[in-house]
Amino acid sequence: MEQDYIKIIFGLKLKQIRTERDLSLFGLSKLTGLSKSYLNEIEKGKKYPKPDKINLLSEHLDVSYDELVSLKLDKNLAPIGEILQSKVLKDIPLELFGVQESTLIDIISNAPAKVTAFISTIIEIARHYNFSRESFYLAAVRSFQEANLNYFEDLEKAVVSFSKKYQVPLTRSISSKELEDVLVEEYGYIVNNDELKAHTELENLRSVFVPETKTLLLSTNIDEAQRCFIYAKEIAYNFLDLKERLYTFSWIAFESFDEVLNNFYASYFAGALVLPRQEFTKELKSIFEQKTFKKQPFYNLIRSFNASPESFYQRLTNILPRDFKLKQLFFLRFSHLKVTNHYHLNKELHLSRQQSPHGNETDEHYCRKWISLKVLDRIESNQSDHEFEIQISHYPNDERYYLVMASATQDPFKPDFYRSISVGIPIDAALKRRISFLDDPNISSETVGVTCERCPITDCRVRQAPASILTKELKDLKISKVVTEIQEKYSKPN
């Protein structure tokens, strides 16, 4: 363990023993002759006493020297010890969220029993839901994105700087060859297109990077847009000087939070490079100004950049909040296995925590009237390369309306799978000012729920399961109401 955490554990144990003896800091100071401020610094983990001082504390607190210096914690402090030994506080750059590590340590020191109960609860929830360290890191990055409305000015400026330095234009579609030339000529990369196909175990990987020789191994299954994105990410790692990084795409495992964060930075840079902000915003504005909705302009816009539909929708989550002031939106990515009735939500981002379409109910049936799922059914039925659709979704529970755009494509690395990507925006005054075709009667409208188990729509034509959770909630509400009425009846004097 790091020396800082040894100090913290000693301080926590000292405070626990002192409070068990019903001693104040002032009282312990009088007993030991050590100053109150010095003891306070020890308990806060800022100082570690010398052996003679530990002997003094041991004698007056009636506890052995070995017990005081031992890193073993009793059951009340054990969860805190787990957090400290796991290095979670070190792995996550708390300053990103405006939090100082010292502040958290002070909270732990000042209320160890309550903090222990809280940490135990978090650990129990994590175990119950099989919440891994990777999941925790990804959730932290997602919160970081949400806190910044998923727009990062420094990264946008870095893309412009790169464009100028290497004369890679941002006014037209960029080819993978242009980016490969930069990697090879400027950063000394070796690109290998043959090795990965010899290993069937790696069929789901798009690339592997070997840092010792700067060799980039690429899958033969990737298309031009995917190749371009991979090159752009590699450029980002070098141009932004990101040292802690992942070496496979897609990732296998994260070793540290910095790897997760830098992976996000590199992906953001790549998206901003292949979908330049100025051109992207100009073309999108032109479509939004149309009085009627037509699919073809959206298809054309997606295809006008050397980017996958997923990169296109991810870029929407950067541009819409910044350049169109549409700050409340969600992003969902589903995967679907052919000839099955299963839809798996494997990525989501919410730039407003008040939105209904959260997809946390992984054991429930998502609403089949979501356009995210409809396009998956359509691409499977039509056997097409790309299905795009737009829909107005009405959530009756909270009377919210969303404009949702969705695309479905085949998964290039899972031959029997399709995936859909969608972005939803609440229909409010801001959206009505930005999008002129909202009143087009040709846009389909659906009354939707989140999951069948929670849905109040009684006459749903595509319901997959009874509204069991909603029924239980209503039953509990009814019981509560009757209990309240009885209490009121018998609380009145005869």
C-alpha positions as CSV (number, residue, x, y, z in Angstrom):
1,M,0.0,0.0,0.0
2,E,1.1,3.5,-0.6
3,Q,2.4,5.5,2.4
4,D,-0.5,7.9,2.3
5,Y,-3.0,5.2,2.7
6,I,-1.0,3.6,5.6
7,K,-1.3,7.0,7.3
8,I,-5.1,7.1,6.7
9,I,-5.6,3.6,8.1
10,F,-3.6,4.4,11.2
11,G,-5.6,7.6,11.7
12,L,-9.0,5.8,11.3
13,K,-8.0,3.1,13.8
14,L,-6.8,5.7,16.3
15,K,-10.0,7.7,16.0
16,Q,-12.1,4.5,16.4
17,I,-10.2,3.4,19.5
18,R,-10.4,6.9,21.0
19,T,-14.1,7.2,20.5
20,E,-14.7,3.7,21.9
21,R,-12.9,4.9,25.0
22,D,-15.3,7.9,25.1
23,L,-12.3,10.3,24.8
24,S,-12.3,13.7,23.1
25,L,-9.2,14.9,21.2
26,F,-8.7,17.3,24.1
27,G,-8.9,14.4,26.6
28,L,-6.4,12.3,24.7
29,S,-4.1,15.2,24.4
30,K,-4.1,15.7,28.2
31,L,-3.5,11.9,28.8
32,T,-0.6,11.6,26.3
33,G,0.9,15.1,26.4
34,L,0.7,15.2,22.6
35,S,-0.9,18.4,21.2
36,K,-4.5,18.3,20.1
37,S,-3.6,19.7,16.6
38,Y,-0.9,16.9,16.2
39,L,-3.5,14.2,17.1
40,N,-6.0,15.7,14.8
41,E,-3.4,15.6,11.9
42,I,-2.8,11.9,12.7
43,E,-6.5,11.0,12.7
44,K,-7.0,12.8,9.3
45,G,-4.2,10.7,7.8
46,K,-1.8,13.6,7.3
47,K,0.9,12.5,9.7
48,Y,2.2,9.2,10.9
49,P,3.6,9.2,14.5
50,K,7.1,8.0,15.3
51,P,7.6,4.8,17.4
52,D,7.9,6.6,20.7
53,K,4.6,8.4,20.1
54,I,2.9,5.2,19.1
55,N,4.1,3.6,22.4
56,L,2.7,6.6,24.2
57,L,-0.7,6.2,22.5
58,S,-0.6,2.4,23.1
59,E,0.0,2.8,26.8
60,H,-2.8,5.4,27.4
61,L,-5.4,3.8,25.2
62,D,-4.7,0.3,26.6
63,V,-4.1,-1.3,23.2
64,S,-1.0,-3.1,22.0
65,Y,1.5,-1.5,19.8
66,D,1.1,-4.2,17.2
67,E,-2.6,-3.7,17.0
68,L,-2.2,0.0,16.5
69,V,0.2,-0.4,13.6
70,S,-1.4,-3.4,12.0
71,L,-3.1,-2.8,8.7
72,K,-5.8,-5.3,9.6
73,L,-9.1,-3.6,10.1
74,D,-12.2,-4.8,12.1
75,K,-15.5,-5.4,10.4
76,N,-16.6,-1.7,10.9
77,L,-13.6,-0.3,9.0
78,A,-13.0,-3.2,6.6
79,P,-15.0,-1.8,3.7
80,I,-13.1,1.4,3.9
81,G,-9.9,-0.6,3.8
82,E,-11.1,-2.4,0.6
83,I,-11.6,1.0,-1.1
84,L,-8.2,2.2,0.0
85,Q,-6.4,-0.9,-1.0
86,S,-8.2,-1.1,-4.4
87,K,-6.7,2.3,-5.2
88,V,-10.0,3.5,-6.6
89,L,-9.3,7.0,-5.3
90,K,-6.0,7.0,-7.1
91,D,-7.3,5.4,-10.3
92,I,-10.0,8.0,-10.9
93,P,-8.9,11.6,-11.5
94,L,-11.3,13.1,-9.1
95,E,-10.2,16.6,-10.1
96,L,-12.2,16.0,-13.4
97,F,-15.3,16.2,-11.3
98,G,-14.1,19.1,-9.1
99,V,-13.5,16.8,-6.2
100,Q,-10.4,16.8,-4.0
101,E,-9.1,13.5,-2.7
102,S,-8.4,15.2,0.6
103,T,-12.1,16.1,0.9
104,L,-13.2,12.5,0.6
105,I,-10.6,11.4,3.2
106,D,-11.9,14.0,5.6
107,I,-15.4,12.7,5.1
108,I,-14.2,9.2,5.8
109,S,-12.3,10.3,8.9
110,N,-15.1,12.4,10.4
111,A,-17.9,9.8,9.9
112,P,-16.3,6.4,9.6
113,A,-19.4,4.4,10.7
114,K,-21.8,6.1,8.3
115,V,-19.3,6.1,5.4
116,T,-18.6,2.4,6.1
117,A,-22.3,1.7,5.8
118,F,-22.5,3.6,2.5
119,I,-19.4,1.9,1.1
120,S,-20.8,-1.5,2.1
121,T,-24.0,-0.7,0.3
122,I,-22.2,0.2,-2.9
123,I,-20.0,-2.9,-2.7
124,E,-23.1,-5.1,-2.1
125,I,-25.0,-3.5,-5.1
126,A,-21.9,-4.0,-7.3
127,R,-21.7,-7.7,-6.4
128,H,-25.4,-8.2,-6.8
129,Y,-25.5,-6.8,-10.2
130,N,-22.1,-8.2,-11.3
131,F,-20.7,-4.6,-11.5
132,S,-17.0,-4.9,-12.6
133,R,-14.2,-2.4,-12.3
134,E,-14.5,-1.8,-16.0
135,S,-18.2,-1.0,-15.6
136,F,-17.3,1.4,-12.9
137,Y,-14.7,3.1,-15.0
138,L,-17.0,3.4,-18.0
139,A,-19.8,4.8,-15.8
140,A,-17.4,7.4,-14.5
141,V,-16.4,8.5,-18.1
142,R,-20.1,8.6,-19.1
143,S,-20.8,10.9,-16.1
144,F,-17.9,13.0,-17.2
145,Q,-19.3,13.3,-20.7
146,E,-22.7,14.2,-19.3
147,A,-21.3,16.8,-17.0
148,N,-19.7,18.5,-20.0
149,L,-22.7,18.0,-22.4
150,N,-20.3,15.7,-24.3
151,Y,-18.5,18.6,-25.9
152,F,-14.8,19.2,-25.4
153,E,-13.4,22.4,-26.8
154,D,-9.8,21.5,-26.3
155,L,-10.2,18.4,-28.4
156,E,-12.0,20.3,-31.1
157,K,-9.2,22.8,-31.3
158,A,-6.6,20.0,-31.3
159,V,-8.3,18.6,-34.5
160,V,-8.1,22.0,-36.1
161,S,-4.4,22.3,-35.1
162,F,-3.6,18.8,-36.5
163,S,-5.4,19.7,-39.7
164,K,-3.2,22.7,-40.2
165,K,0.0,21.1,-39.1
166,Y,-0.3,18.1,-41.4
167,Q,-2.4,19.7,-44.2
168,V,-5.3,17.3,-43.8
169,P,-8.4,19.2,-45.0
170,L,-11.5,19.5,-42.9
171,T,-13.7,20.7,-45.8
172,R,-14.1,17.3,-47.5
173,S,-14.2,13.6,-46.7
174,I,-10.9,12.3,-45.4
175,S,-9.5,9.1,-46.8
176,S,-7.8,6.4,-44.8
177,K,-4.8,6.7,-47.1
178,E,-4.2,10.3,-46.0
179,L,-4.2,9.3,-42.3
180,E,-2.1,6.2,-42.9
181,D,0.6,8.4,-44.6
182,V,0.7,10.5,-41.4
183,L,1.1,7.5,-39.2
184,V,3.8,6.0,-41.3
185,E,5.8,9.1,-42.3
186,E,5.5,11.1,-39.1
187,Y,5.0,8.6,-36.4
188,G,7.0,5.7,-37.8
189,Y,4.1,3.1,-37.9
190,I,4.2,-0.2,-39.7
191,V,0.8,-1.3,-40.9
192,N,0.2,-5.0,-41.2
193,N,-3.0,-6.2,-42.9
194,D,-2.3,-10.0,-42.8
195,E,-1.4,-11.2,-39.3
196,L,-4.8,-11.0,-37.6
197,K,-6.6,-13.1,-40.2
198,A,-4.4,-16.0,-39.3
199,H,-5.9,-16.1,-35.7
200,T,-9.5,-17.1,-35.6
201,E,-9.6,-16.3,-31.8
202,L,-9.1,-12.6,-32.8
203,E,-12.0,-12.4,-35.3
204,N,-13.9,-9.9,-33.2
205,L,-10.9,-7.5,-33.0
206,R,-10.5,-4.7,-35.5
207,S,-6.9,-3.8,-34.6
208,V,-4.0,-4.6,-32.3
209,F,-1.1,-2.2,-31.7
210,V,2.4,-3.4,-30.8
211,P,4.1,-0.4,-29.1
212,E,7.7,-1.8,-29.2
213,T,7.8,-1.8,-33.0
214,K,4.9,0.6,-33.6
215,T,3.2,-2.1,-35.6
216,L,-0.5,-1.7,-36.2
217,L,-2.2,-5.0,-37.1
218,L,-5.6,-4.6,-38.9
219,S,-8.4,-7.0,-39.4
220,T,-9.3,-7.8,-43.0
221,N,-13.0,-7.4,-42.1
222,I,-12.9,-3.7,-41.6
223,D,-14.3,-1.3,-44.2
224,E,-12.9,2.0,-45.4
225,A,-14.7,4.0,-42.7
226,Q,-13.6,1.7,-39.9
227,R,-10.0,1.8,-41.1
228,C,-10.1,5.6,-41.2
229,F,-11.5,5.8,-37.7
230,I,-8.8,3.4,-36.4
231,Y,-6.0,5.5,-38.0
232,A,-7.6,8.7,-36.6
233,K,-7.5,7.2,-33.1
234,E,-3.9,6.2,-33.4
235,I,-3.1,9.7,-34.6
236,A,-4.9,11.0,-31.5
237,Y,-2.8,8.9,-29.1
238,N,0.3,10.4,-30.7
239,F,-0.8,14.0,-31.4
240,L,-2.4,14.4,-27.9
241,D,0.6,12.6,-26.3
242,L,-1.7,10.1,-24.5
243,K,0.7,7.6,-22.8
244,E,-1.7,5.3,-20.9
245,R,-3.6,3.6,-23.6
246,L,-5.4,0.4,-24.8
247,Y,-3.7,-1.7,-27.4
248,T,-6.7,-3.5,-28.9
249,F,-9.8,-2.2,-30.6
250,S,-12.3,-3.2,-29.4
251,W,-10.9,-3.3,-25.8
252,I,-10.4,-6.6,-23.9
253,A,-9.7,-5.2,-20.4
254,F,-8.9,-1.9,-18.7
255,E,-6.0,-1.8,-16.3
256,S,-6.5,1.8,-15.1
257,F,-8.9,4.7,-15.3
258,D,-6.4,6.7,-17.4
259,E,-6.7,4.0,-20.1
260,V,-10.4,4.4,-20.2
261,L,-10.3,8.2,-20.2
262,N,-7.6,8.4,-22.9
263,N,-9.6,5.9,-25.0
264,F,-12.5,8.3,-24.8
265,Y,-10.3,11.3,-25.7
266,A,-8.8,9.4,-28.7
267,S,-12.2,8.3,-29.9
268,Y,-13.6,11.9,-29.6
269,F,-10.6,13.3,-31.5
270,A,-11.1,10.6,-34.2
271,G,-14.8,11.5,-34.5
272,A,-14.1,15.2,-34.7
273,L,-11.5,14.6,-37.4
274,V,-13.6,12.4,-39.8
275,L,-16.7,14.4,-39.1
276,P,-15.4,18.0,-38.9
277,R,-17.6,20.3,-36.8
278,Q,-17.9,23.2,-39.3
279,E,-19.0,21.1,-42.3
280,F,-21.1,18.8,-40.2
281,T,-23.0,21.7,-38.6
282,K,-23.6,23.4,-41.9
283,E,-25.0,20.3,-43.6
284,L,-27.2,19.4,-40.6
285,K,-28.6,22.9,-40.4
286,S,-29.6,22.8,-44.0
287,I,-31.6,19.6,-43.4
288,F,-33.2,21.0,-40.3
289,E,-34.4,24.0,-42.2
290,Q,-36.5,21.9,-44.6
291,K,-40.3,22.1,-44.1
292,T,-40.9,18.4,-44.8
293,F,-39.0,15.4,-43.7
294,K,-37.2,13.3,-46.3
295,K,-35.0,10.3,-45.7
296,Q,-32.6,10.8,-48.6
297,P,-30.9,13.9,-47.3
298,F,-30.1,12.1,-44.0
299,Y,-28.7,9.1,-45.9
300,N,-26.7,11.5,-48.1
301,L,-25.3,13.3,-45.0
302,I,-24.3,10.1,-43.3
303,R,-22.6,8.9,-46.5
304,S,-20.9,12.3,-47.3
305,F,-18.3,11.6,-44.6
306,N,-15.9,8.7,-44.3
307,A,-17.5,7.5,-41.1
308,S,-19.8,4.7,-39.9
309,P,-23.4,5.4,-38.9
310,E,-22.4,4.9,-35.2
311,S,-19.6,7.6,-35.5
312,F,-22.2,9.9,-37.2
313,Y,-24.7,9.5,-34.3
314,Q,-21.9,9.9,-31.7
315,R,-20.9,13.1,-33.4
316,L,-24.5,14.3,-33.2
317,T,-24.2,14.1,-29.4
318,N,-21.3,16.5,-29.6
319,I,-22.7,19.0,-32.1
320,L,-26.4,19.2,-31.1
321,P,-25.8,20.5,-27.6
322,R,-23.1,23.0,-28.6
323,D,-24.2,24.4,-32.0
324,F,-27.9,23.9,-31.9
325,K,-28.4,24.4,-28.1
326,L,-30.3,21.0,-27.8
327,K,-28.8,20.0,-24.5
328,Q,-31.2,17.3,-23.4
329,L,-30.7,14.2,-25.6
330,F,-30.0,10.5,-25.3
331,F,-27.9,8.1,-27.3
332,L,-28.7,4.3,-27.5
333,R,-27.0,1.4,-29.2
334,F,-28.8,-1.9,-29.4
335,S,-27.6,-5.3,-30.8
336,H,-29.9,-8.0,-32.1
337,L,-29.3,-11.6,-32.9
338,K,-31.1,-12.7,-36.1
339,V,-34.2,-14.8,-35.8
340,T,-34.5,-14.1,-32.1
341,N,-36.7,-11.9,-29.9
342,H,-33.8,-10.5,-27.9
343,Y,-32.5,-6.9,-28.0
344,H,-29.5,-6.0,-26.0
345,L,-28.8,-2.4,-25.0
346,N,-25.0,-2.2,-24.8
347,K,-24.3,1.5,-24.9
348,E,-26.2,4.6,-23.7
349,L,-25.6,8.3,-22.9
350,H,-28.0,10.7,-21.4
351,L,-27.3,14.4,-21.4
352,S,-30.3,15.0,-19.1
353,R,-30.9,12.7,-16.2
354,Q,-34.7,13.5,-16.3
355,Q,-35.4,11.6,-19.4
356,S,-37.7,8.5,-19.5
357,P,-35.8,6.3,-22.0
358,H,-33.2,5.0,-19.6
359,G,-32.3,1.5,-20.5
360,N,-31.3,0.0,-17.1
361,E,-33.9,-2.7,-17.0
362,T,-31.7,-5.4,-18.6
363,D,-33.9,-8.3,-17.6
364,E,-37.1,-6.6,-18.9
365,H,-38.6,-6.3,-22.4
366,Y,-37.8,-2.9,-24.0
367,C,-40.7,-1.3,-25.8
368,R,-41.1,-2.8,-29.3
369,K,-42.5,0.5,-30.5
370,W,-39.2,2.2,-30.1
371,I,-37.8,3.2,-33.4
372,S,-34.4,1.8,-32.2
373,L,-36.0,-1.7,-32.3
374,K,-38.2,-1.1,-35.3
375,V,-35.2,-0.4,-37.6
376,L,-33.6,-3.7,-36.4
377,D,-36.7,-5.6,-37.4
378,R,-36.8,-3.8,-40.7
379,I,-33.1,-4.5,-41.7
380,E,-33.5,-8.2,-40.8
381,S,-36.7,-8.4,-42.9
382,N,-35.3,-6.4,-45.9
383,Q,-31.8,-7.8,-45.7
384,S,-30.5,-4.3,-46.6
385,D,-27.2,-2.6,-45.7
386,H,-28.7,0.4,-43.8
387,E,-32.1,1.3,-42.5
388,F,-32.8,4.8,-41.3
389,E,-36.0,6.1,-39.8
390,I,-37.3,9.0,-37.7
391,Q,-40.2,8.9,-35.2
392,I,-42.0,11.1,-32.6
393,S,-42.3,9.0,-29.4
394,H,-44.8,10.0,-26.7
395,Y,-44.3,8.8,-23.1
396,P,-47.7,9.1,-21.4
397,N,-46.4,8.6,-17.9
398,D,-44.7,12.0,-17.8
399,E,-46.3,13.5,-21.0
400,R,-42.9,13.9,-22.8
401,Y,-42.5,13.8,-26.5
402,Y,-39.2,13.0,-28.3
403,L,-37.9,13.2,-31.8
404,V,-35.9,10.0,-32.3
405,M,-33.6,9.3,-35.3
406,A,-32.3,5.8,-35.7
407,S,-30.1,3.7,-38.1
408,A,-29.6,0.0,-38.3
409,T,-26.7,-1.8,-39.9
410,Q,-25.2,-5.3,-40.0
411,D,-22.5,-6.0,-37.4
412,P,-19.3,-6.5,-39.4
413,F,-17.7,-8.6,-36.6
414,K,-20.7,-10.7,-35.7
415,P,-22.2,-12.3,-38.8
416,D,-25.6,-13.1,-37.3
417,F,-26.1,-9.8,-35.5
418,Y,-27.5,-6.4,-36.4
419,R,-27.0,-3.2,-34.4
420,S,-29.0,0.1,-34.2
421,I,-27.9,3.5,-33.1
422,S,-30.3,6.2,-32.2
423,V,-30.4,9.8,-30.9
424,G,-33.5,11.2,-29.2
425,I,-34.3,14.9,-28.5
426,P,-37.2,16.1,-26.3
427,I,-39.7,18.1,-28.3
428,D,-39.7,21.6,-26.7
429,A,-39.5,25.2,-27.7
430,A,-35.8,24.9,-28.4
431,L,-36.3,22.0,-30.8
432,K,-39.2,23.7,-32.6
433,R,-37.0,26.7,-33.2
434,R,-34.2,24.5,-34.7
435,I,-36.1,21.9,-36.7
436,S,-38.7,23.1,-39.3
437,F,-40.1,19.7,-40.3
438,L,-41.5,18.7,-36.9
439,D,-45.1,19.3,-38.0
440,D,-44.7,17.2,-41.1
441,P,-47.7,14.7,-40.9
442,N,-45.5,12.1,-42.7
443,I,-43.4,11.6,-39.6
444,S,-44.8,8.6,-37.7
445,S,-45.9,9.1,-34.1
446,E,-46.1,6.3,-31.4
447,T,-47.2,6.2,-27.8
448,V,-44.5,4.2,-26.1
449,G,-43.3,2.9,-22.8
450,V,-39.8,2.0,-21.5
451,T,-40.3,-1.7,-20.8
452,C,-43.4,-3.9,-21.1
453,E,-43.2,-4.7,-17.4
454,R,-43.6,-1.0,-16.5
455,C,-45.9,0.1,-19.3
456,P,-49.5,1.5,-18.6
457,I,-50.7,1.1,-22.2
458,T,-53.4,-1.6,-22.0
459,D,-54.2,-2.1,-25.6
460,C,-50.6,-2.4,-26.9
461,R,-50.4,-4.5,-30.1
462,V,-46.8,-5.6,-29.6
463,R,-46.6,-6.2,-25.8
464,Q,-44.1,-8.9,-25.0
465,A,-44.8,-9.4,-21.2
466,P,-47.4,-8.4,-18.6
467,A,-47.1,-5.1,-16.8
468,S,-46.0,-7.0,-13.7
469,I,-43.8,-4.3,-12.1
470,L,-46.4,-1.6,-12.8
471,T,-49.2,-3.8,-11.4
472,K,-47.2,-4.3,-8.2
473,E,-46.5,-0.6,-7.8
474,L,-50.2,0.2,-8.3
475,K,-51.2,-2.5,-5.8
476,D,-48.7,-1.1,-3.2
477,L,-50.1,2.4,-3.8
478,K,-53.6,1.2,-3.2
479,I,-52.6,-0.6,0.0
480,S,-50.8,2.6,1.2
481,K,-53.9,4.7,0.4
482,V,-56.2,2.4,2.4
483,V,-53.8,2.3,5.3
484,T,-53.7,6.1,5.3
485,E,-57.5,6.3,5.3
486,I,-57.8,3.8,8.3
487,Q,-55.2,5.8,10.2
488,E,-57.1,9.0,9.6
489,K,-60.4,7.4,10.7
490,Y,-59.0,6.0,14.0
491,S,-56.9,9.1,14.8
492,K,-60.0,11.1,15.4
493,P,-61.3,11.1,19.0
494,N,-64.7,9.5,19.6
